[in-house]
Amino acid sequence: MIKLRRKERRKNKNERYTILDFIVDVLFWIPELLFLPFRLLFIGGRYLFRLFSDF
């Protein structure tokens, strides 16, 4: 019963994507974008090392 009431409240509020939500999303994505190239280099290096170390 309580869950149903909470759902009804959320529907009635009709919450939108706010500027604060955008800022929080950007703050979470910045570290991902900074570390992505290094992560790709690391994974590619491991793959190449495994490829050539099997011989």
N, CA, C and O atoms as CSV, one atom per row, in Angstrom:
chain,resi,resn,atom,element,x,y,z
A,1,MET,N,N,0.813,-1.189,0.000
A,1,MET,CA,C,0.000,0.000,0.000
A,1,MET,C,C,0.865,1.264,0.000
A,1,MET,O,O,0.559,2.240,-0.686
A,2,ILE,N,N,1.955,1.229,0.786
A,2,ILE,CA,C,2.841,2.391,0.865
A,2,ILE,C,C,3.538,2.607,-0.478
A,2,ILE,O,O,3.689,3.745,-0.922
A,3,LYS,N,N,3.967,1.511,-1.132
A,3,LYS,CA,C,4.631,1.640,-2.422
A,3,LYS,C,C,3.700,2.263,-3.452
A,3,LYS,O,O,4.123,3.086,-4.263
A,4,LEU,N,N,2.451,1.875,-3.418
A,4,LEU,CA,C,1.475,2.427,-4.351
A,4,LEU,C,C,1.322,3.928,-4.142
A,4,LEU,O,O,1.238,4.687,-5.107
A,5,ARG,N,N,1.286,4.348,-2.902
A,5,ARG,CA,C,1.165,5.784,-2.610
A,5,ARG,C,C,2.381,6.551,-3.113
A,5,ARG,O,O,2.246,7.646,-3.659
A,6,ARG,N,N,3.578,5.972,-2.926
A,6,ARG,CA,C,4.791,6.637,-3.406
A,6,ARG,C,C,4.766,6.782,-4.919
A,6,ARG,O,O,5.141,7.825,-5.455
A,7,LYS,N,N,4.325,5.738,-5.603
A,7,LYS,CA,C,4.240,5.807,-7.057
A,7,LYS,C,C,3.277,6.894,-7.496
A,7,LYS,O,O,3.552,7.640,-8.436
A,8,GLU,N,N,2.155,6.978,-6.814
A,8,GLU,CA,C,1.169,8.000,-7.166
A,8,GLU,C,C,1.739,9.397,-6.952
A,8,GLU,O,O,1.476,10.301,-7.745
A,9,ARG,N,N,2.516,9.580,-5.889
A,9,ARG,CA,C,3.125,10.883,-5.629
A,9,ARG,C,C,4.094,11.257,-6.743
A,9,ARG,O,O,4.118,12.400,-7.199
A,10,ARG,N,N,4.897,10.279,-7.179
A,10,ARG,CA,C,5.846,10.559,-8.256
A,10,ARG,C,C,5.119,10.926,-9.542
A,10,ARG,O,O,5.537,11.833,-10.262
A,11,LYS,N,N,4.045,10.229,-9.824
A,11,LYS,CA,C,3.282,10.538,-11.037
A,11,LYS,C,C,2.675,11.939,-10.943
A,11,LYS,O,O,2.663,12.683,-11.923
A,12,ASN,N,N,2.184,12.285,-9.782
A,12,ASN,CA,C,1.550,13.593,-9.614
A,12,ASN,C,C,2.565,14.725,-9.683
A,12,ASN,O,O,2.240,15.808,-10.170
A,13,LYS,N,N,3.780,14.501,-9.210
A,13,LYS,CA,C,4.797,15.548,-9.231
A,13,LYS,C,C,5.266,15.848,-10.650
A,13,LYS,O,O,5.600,16.989,-10.968
A,14,ASN,N,N,5.291,14.827,-11.503
A,14,ASN,CA,C,5.753,14.984,-12.876
A,14,ASN,C,C,7.144,15.613,-12.902
A,14,ASN,O,O,7.346,16.661,-13.514
A,15,GLU,N,N,8.098,14.972,-12.238
A,15,GLU,CA,C,9.446,15.505,-12.095
A,15,GLU,C,C,10.141,15.587,-13.440
A,15,GLU,O,O,9.986,14.708,-14.288
A,16,ARG,N,N,10.904,16.645,-13.627
A,16,ARG,CA,C,11.634,16.875,-14.857
A,16,ARG,C,C,13.123,16.713,-14.613
A,16,ARG,O,O,13.584,16.661,-13.472
A,17,TYR,N,N,13.862,16.635,-15.706
A,17,TYR,CA,C,15.319,16.575,-15.665
A,17,TYR,C,C,15.822,18.001,-15.442
A,17,TYR,O,O,15.699,18.855,-16.321
A,18,THR,N,N,16.384,18.248,-14.270
A,18,THR,CA,C,16.759,19.609,-13.896
A,18,THR,C,C,18.217,19.887,-14.231
A,18,THR,O,O,18.963,18.995,-14.634
A,19,ILE,N,N,18.597,21.117,-14.059
A,19,ILE,CA,C,19.985,21.534,-14.294
A,19,ILE,C,C,20.904,20.828,-13.298
A,19,ILE,O,O,22.027,20.465,-13.647
A,20,LEU,N,N,20.446,20.634,-12.078
A,20,LEU,CA,C,21.240,19.937,-11.072
A,20,LEU,C,C,21.487,18.491,-11.493
A,20,LEU,O,O,22.587,17.970,-11.306
A,21,ASP,N,N,20.479,17.843,-12.056
A,21,ASP,CA,C,20.669,16.481,-12.566
A,21,ASP,C,C,21.723,16.458,-13.666
A,21,ASP,O,O,22.553,15.550,-13.715
A,22,PHE,N,N,21.692,17.450,-14.542
A,22,PHE,CA,C,22.666,17.537,-15.622
A,22,PHE,C,C,24.076,17.707,-15.071
A,22,PHE,O,O,25.007,17.045,-15.530
A,23,ILE,N,N,24.237,18.586,-14.093
A,23,ILE,CA,C,25.558,18.839,-13.498
A,23,ILE,C,C,26.091,17.577,-12.833
A,23,ILE,O,O,27.272,17.257,-12.966
A,24,VAL,N,N,25.241,16.869,-12.126
A,24,VAL,CA,C,25.671,15.635,-11.464
A,24,VAL,C,C,26.071,14.590,-12.508
A,24,VAL,O,O,27.067,13.888,-12.333
A,25,ASP,N,N,25.302,14.486,-13.587
A,25,ASP,CA,C,25.658,13.553,-14.656
A,25,ASP,C,C,27.003,13.897,-15.280
A,25,ASP,O,O,27.819,13.013,-15.542
A,26,VAL,N,N,27.230,15.174,-15.513
A,26,VAL,CA,C,28.505,15.596,-16.097
A,26,VAL,C,C,29.649,15.282,-15.139
A,26,VAL,O,O,30.704,14.816,-15.571
A,27,LEU,N,N,29.456,15.528,-13.856
A,27,LEU,CA,C,30.508,15.246,-12.882
A,27,LEU,C,C,30.832,13.755,-12.810
A,27,LEU,O,O,31.971,13.379,-12.535
A,28,PHE,N,N,29.841,12.913,-13.055
A,28,PHE,CA,C,30.107,11.478,-13.075
A,28,PHE,C,C,30.788,11.044,-14.373
A,28,PHE,O,O,31.535,10.066,-14.379
A,29,TRP,N,N,30.541,11.756,-15.464
A,29,TRP,CA,C,31.108,11.359,-16.751
A,29,TRP,C,C,32.526,11.871,-16.960
A,29,TRP,O,O,33.270,11.270,-17.734
A,30,ILE,N,N,32.926,12.940,-16.315
A,30,ILE,CA,C,34.266,13.499,-16.513
A,30,ILE,C,C,35.361,12.473,-16.209
A,30,ILE,O,O,36.256,12.304,-17.038
A,31,PRO,N,N,35.340,11.784,-15.075
A,31,PRO,CA,C,36.395,10.788,-14.834
A,31,PRO,C,C,36.375,9.661,-15.862
A,31,PRO,O,O,37.433,9.164,-16.249
A,32,GLU,N,N,35.209,9.258,-16.303
A,32,GLU,CA,C,35.125,8.208,-17.314
A,32,GLU,C,C,35.791,8.653,-18.606
A,32,GLU,O,O,36.533,7.882,-19.214
A,33,LEU,N,N,35.541,9.866,-19.026
A,33,LEU,CA,C,36.130,10.355,-20.265
A,33,LEU,C,C,37.628,10.567,-20.144
A,33,LEU,O,O,38.354,10.402,-21.125
A,34,LEU,N,N,38.103,10.929,-18.962
A,34,LEU,CA,C,39.536,11.124,-18.771
A,34,LEU,C,C,40.299,9.804,-18.764
A,34,LEU,O,O,41.408,9.731,-19.293
A,35,PHE,N,N,39.727,8.773,-18.178
A,35,PHE,CA,C,40.436,7.509,-18.046
A,35,PHE,C,C,40.212,6.553,-19.210
A,35,PHE,O,O,40.905,5.540,-19.310
A,36,LEU,N,N,39.262,6.850,-20.092
A,36,LEU,CA,C,38.965,5.951,-21.203
A,36,LEU,C,C,40.166,5.714,-22.121
A,36,LEU,O,O,40.437,4.558,-22.446
A,37,PRO,N,N,40.899,6.738,-22.555
A,37,PRO,CA,C,42.052,6.468,-23.431
A,37,PRO,C,C,43.114,5.599,-22.755
A,37,PRO,O,O,43.686,4.712,-23.389
A,38,PHE,N,N,43.374,5.849,-21.478
A,38,PHE,CA,C,44.374,5.047,-20.772
A,38,PHE,C,C,43.913,3.605,-20.614
A,38,PHE,O,O,44.708,2.672,-20.725
A,39,ARG,N,N,42.637,3.435,-20.357
A,39,ARG,CA,C,42.086,2.096,-20.213
A,39,ARG,C,C,42.176,1.338,-21.539
A,39,ARG,O,O,42.516,0.155,-21.560
A,40,LEU,N,N,41.872,2.024,-22.641
A,40,LEU,CA,C,41.966,1.388,-23.955
A,40,LEU,C,C,43.411,1.023,-24.293
A,40,LEU,O,O,43.666,-0.049,-24.841
A,41,LEU,N,N,44.352,1.904,-23.971
A,41,LEU,CA,C,45.768,1.588,-24.194
A,41,LEU,C,C,46.207,0.396,-23.358
A,41,LEU,O,O,46.932,-0.473,-23.844
A,42,PHE,N,N,45.780,0.352,-22.126
A,42,PHE,CA,C,46.142,-0.747,-21.237
A,42,PHE,C,C,45.592,-2.073,-21.754
A,42,PHE,O,O,46.305,-3.075,-21.799
A,43,ILE,N,N,44.315,-2.069,-22.146
A,43,ILE,CA,C,43.697,-3.299,-22.642
A,43,ILE,C,C,44.345,-3.711,-23.967
A,43,ILE,O,O,44.616,-4.890,-24.191
A,44,GLY,N,N,44.594,-2.726,-24.848
A,44,GLY,CA,C,45.253,-3.034,-26.123
A,44,GLY,C,C,46.660,-3.564,-25.916
A,44,GLY,O,O,47.084,-4.490,-26.607
A,45,GLY,N,N,47.389,-2.983,-24.968
A,45,GLY,CA,C,48.738,-3.460,-24.662
A,45,GLY,C,C,48.730,-4.878,-24.119
A,45,GLY,O,O,49.571,-5.696,-24.494
A,46,ARG,N,N,47.796,-5.167,-23.251
A,46,ARG,CA,C,47.686,-6.536,-22.728
A,46,ARG,C,C,47.366,-7.518,-23.835
A,46,ARG,O,O,47.917,-8.618,-23.875
A,47,TYR,N,N,46.477,-7.124,-24.733
A,47,TYR,CA,C,46.098,-7.996,-25.840
A,47,TYR,C,C,47.303,-8.274,-26.738
A,47,TYR,O,O,47.552,-9.416,-27.125
A,48,LEU,N,N,48.052,-7.208,-27.066
A,48,LEU,CA,C,49.235,-7.396,-27.917
A,48,LEU,C,C,50.290,-8.236,-27.215
A,48,LEU,O,O,50.927,-9.078,-27.848
A,49,PHE,N,N,50.484,-8.025,-25.924
A,49,PHE,CA,C,51.457,-8.811,-25.175
A,49,PHE,C,C,51.074,-10.288,-25.174
A,49,PHE,O,O,51.929,-11.150,-25.376
A,50,ARG,N,N,49.803,-10.583,-24.948
A,50,ARG,CA,C,49.344,-11.964,-24.959
A,50,ARG,C,C,49.462,-12.563,-26.351
A,50,ARG,O,O,49.777,-13.745,-26.493
A,51,LEU,N,N,49.213,-11.767,-27.372
A,51,LEU,CA,C,49.270,-12.246,-28.755
A,51,LEU,C,C,50.688,-12.648,-29.110
A,51,LEU,O,O,50.895,-13.695,-29.724
A,52,PHE,N,N,51.676,-11.835,-28.735
A,52,PHE,CA,C,53.058,-12.111,-29.107
A,52,PHE,C,C,53.789,-12.990,-28.097
A,52,PHE,O,O,54.838,-13.541,-28.430
A,53,SER,N,N,53.286,-13.138,-26.900
A,53,SER,CA,C,53.971,-13.976,-25.922
A,53,SER,C,C,53.608,-15.450,-26.089
A,53,SER,O,O,54.239,-16.302,-25.465
A,54,ASP,N,N,52.619,-15.772,-26.907
A,54,ASP,CA,C,52.252,-17.175,-27.099
A,54,ASP,C,C,53.224,-17.922,-28.000
A,54,ASP,O,O,53.226,-19.153,-28.011
A,55,PHE,N,N,54.047,-17.206,-28.753
A,55,PHE,CA,C,54.958,-17.880,-29.680
A,55,PHE,C,C,56.110,-18.504,-28.977
A,55,PHE,O,O,56.968,-19.111,-29.618
